[in-house]
Amino acid sequence: MPVRDATTDDAPTIARIEAEGEEGSAWTRAAVELMLERGDDALVLLAESDDGPVGFLLGTAIADEGEVLMVRVLPTARRAGHGRALMDAAVTRWQQRGVTQAFLEVHETNTAAQALYQAQGWAPVGRRAHYYRDGGDAIILRKPLPAPSVH
Ligand SMILES: CC(C)(COP(=O)(O)OP(=O)(O)OC[C@H]1O[C@@H](n2cnc3c(N)ncnc32)[C@H](O)[C@@H]1OP(=O)(O)O)[C@@H](O)C(=O)NCCC(=O)NCCS
C-alpha cells in the first residue's frame, strides 16, 4: 500500500477525499494548504492505489509528541489496508525524528477507526465529554513509539 508525503499540488485531492467522507468537509483545500506550509512539524501523507489517491493522514509533531488530526480513506477503497499503511507511515516518520509518543481523538461510536487503532497498539488514556458537534464523547488514545532499533 504505497504512501508518500504530500505536496502543495495534492491539497485539492486531499480536500476532495475529505469531502467524499460521511461527515462533511472539516479539511478544506485552504486548511490542507496551511498544514503543508507549516513545515517540519506537520505531517501530510497520501495513500495511493493503482487507480490513484485513495486516502490521507494529517498530523503534527511538536518536540517528542505526535498527534494524528485525521486519517481518512475513500468509502470505496476501505478495508484494503490503506488506513493501516497511513498510520504505519506516520509512526515511522515520527520515530525517525525522535517522537516518543503519539495521541489522537476518536469518536466514541467510530468502531471502524477504533478497531484500526487498537490493532496497532493505541490504548485509551482519557475521554473528552461532548467533544463532537453531535454531542458525542471523544476517546483519547495514546501509542508509545519506541526508538527504531539500529542494526
Ligand atoms: C478508519 C479508516 C481510516 C480505516 O481505513 P481503512 O483503509 O478501511 O482501514 P484498513 O483497511 O487499513 O483496516 C485495517 C484494520 O482496521 C480494522 N478495521 C478497519 N475498518 C473496520 C471496520 N469497518 N470494522 C471493523 N474493523 C475495521 C480491521 O482490523 C482492519 O484489518 P482487516 O481488514 O485485516 O480486518 C476508514 O474507515 C475511514 O476513512 N473512516 C472515516 C474517517 C474516520 O473516521 N477517520 C478516523 C477519524 S479519528
The ligand as an SDF file (V2000), in Angstrom:
LIG
                    3D

 48 50  0  0  0  0  0  0  0  0999 V2000
  -10.9100    4.4760    9.8210 C   0  0  0  0  0  0  0  0  0  0  0  0
  -10.4910    4.3370    8.3540 C   0  0  0  0  0  0  0  0  0  0  0  0
   -9.4240    5.3810    8.0310 C   0  0  0  0  0  0  0  0  0  0  0  0
   -9.8870    2.9190    8.1420 C   0  0  0  0  0  0  0  0  0  0  0  0
   -9.3600    2.8720    6.8310 O   0  0  0  0  0  0  0  0  0  0  0  0
   -9.2530    1.5040    6.0050 P   0  0  0  0  0  0  0  0  0  0  0  0
   -8.3390    1.7410    4.8610 O   0  0  0  0  0  0  0  0  0  0  0  0
  -10.6040    0.9780    5.6960 O   0  0  0  0  0  0  0  0  0  0  0  0
   -8.5640    0.5570    7.0800 O   0  0  0  0  0  0  0  0  0  0  0  0
   -7.7030   -0.7660    6.7810 P   0  0  0  0  0  0  0  0  0  0  0  0
   -8.2220   -1.4670    5.5810 O   0  0  0  0  0  0  0  0  0  0  0  0
   -6.2620   -0.4140    6.7810 O   0  0  0  0  0  0  0  0  0  0  0  0
   -8.0520   -1.6280    8.0730 O   0  0  0  0  0  0  0  0  0  0  0  0
   -7.0570   -2.0670    8.9700 C   0  0  0  0  0  0  0  0  0  0  0  0
   -7.7140   -2.8050   10.1150 C   0  0  0  0  0  0  0  0  0  0  0  0
   -8.5480   -1.9120   10.8830 O   0  0  0  0  0  0  0  0  0  0  0  0
   -9.7260   -2.6080   11.3160 C   0  0  0  0  0  0  0  0  0  0  0  0
  -10.9140   -2.0450   10.6400 N   0  0  0  0  0  0  0  0  0  0  0  0
  -10.9380   -1.0960    9.6820 C   0  0  0  0  0  0  0  0  0  0  0  0
  -12.2110   -0.8120    9.3100 N   0  0  0  0  0  0  0  0  0  0  0  0
  -13.0030   -1.6090   10.0790 C   0  0  0  0  0  0  0  0  0  0  0  0
  -14.4050   -1.7800   10.1790 C   0  0  0  0  0  0  0  0  0  0  0  0
  -15.2590   -1.0860    9.4100 N   0  0  0  0  0  0  0  0  0  0  0  0
  -14.8810   -2.6690   11.0770 N   0  0  0  0  0  0  0  0  0  0  0  0
  -14.0430   -3.3830   11.8640 C   0  0  0  0  0  0  0  0  0  0  0  0
  -12.6880   -3.2770   11.8010 N   0  0  0  0  0  0  0  0  0  0  0  0
  -12.1850   -2.3990   10.9290 C   0  0  0  0  0  0  0  0  0  0  0  0
   -9.5150   -4.0630   10.9170 C   0  0  0  0  0  0  0  0  0  0  0  0
   -8.7920   -4.6740   11.9670 O   0  0  0  0  0  0  0  0  0  0  0  0
   -8.6480   -3.9120    9.6880 C   0  0  0  0  0  0  0  0  0  0  0  0
   -7.9110   -5.0530    9.3800 O   0  0  0  0  0  0  0  0  0  0  0  0
   -8.5810   -6.2190    8.4500 P   0  0  0  0  0  0  0  0  0  0  0  0
   -9.2320   -5.5410    7.2750 O   0  0  0  0  0  0  0  0  0  0  0  0
   -7.3930   -7.0580    8.0720 O   0  0  0  0  0  0  0  0  0  0  0  0
   -9.5840   -6.9100    9.3190 O   0  0  0  0  0  0  0  0  0  0  0  0
  -11.7220    4.4750    7.3960 C   0  0  0  0  0  0  0  0  0  0  0  0
  -12.7630    3.6430    7.8710 O   0  0  0  0  0  0  0  0  0  0  0  0
  -12.2430    5.8810    7.2640 C   0  0  0  0  0  0  0  0  0  0  0  0
  -11.7690    6.6710    6.4330 O   0  0  0  0  0  0  0  0  0  0  0  0
  -13.2670    6.2530    8.0940 N   0  0  0  0  0  0  0  0  0  0  0  0
  -13.8620    7.5840    8.0150 C   0  0  0  0  0  0  0  0  0  0  0  0
  -12.9450    8.6450    8.5810 C   0  0  0  0  0  0  0  0  0  0  0  0
  -12.6360    8.3870   10.0300 C   0  0  0  0  0  0  0  0  0  0  0  0
  -13.4970    8.0340   10.8220 O   0  0  0  0  0  0  0  0  0  0  0  0
  -11.3570    8.6040   10.3860 N   0  0  0  0  0  0  0  0  0  0  0  0
  -10.8930    8.4510   11.7540 C   0  0  0  0  0  0  0  0  0  0  0  0
  -11.0930    9.7370   12.4680 C   0  0  0  0  0  0  0  0  0  0  0  0
  -10.4450    9.6360   14.1270 S   0  0  0  0  0  0  0  0  0  0  0  0
  1  2  1  0
  2  3  1  0
  2  4  1  0
  2 36  1  0
  4  5  1  0
  5  6  1  0
  6  7  2  0
  6  8  1  0
  6  9  1  0
  9 10  1  0
 10 11  2  0
 10 12  1  0
 10 13  1  0
 13 14  1  0
 14 15  1  0
 15 16  1  0
 15 30  1  0
 16 17  1  0
 17 18  1  0
 17 28  1  0
 18 19  1  0
 18 27  1  0
 19 20  2  0
 20 21  1  0
 21 22  1  0
 21 27  2  0
 22 23  1  0
 22 24  2  0
 24 25  1  0
 25 26  2  0
 26 27  1  0
 28 29  1  0
 28 30  1  0
 30 31  1  0
 31 32  1  0
 32 33  2  0
 32 34  1  0
 32 35  1  0
 36 37  1  0
 36 38  1  0
 38 39  2  0
 38 40  1  0
 40 41  1  0
 41 42  1  0
 42 43  1  0
 43 44  2  0
 43 45  1  0
 45 46  1  0
 46 47  1  0
 47 48  1  0
M  END
$$$$
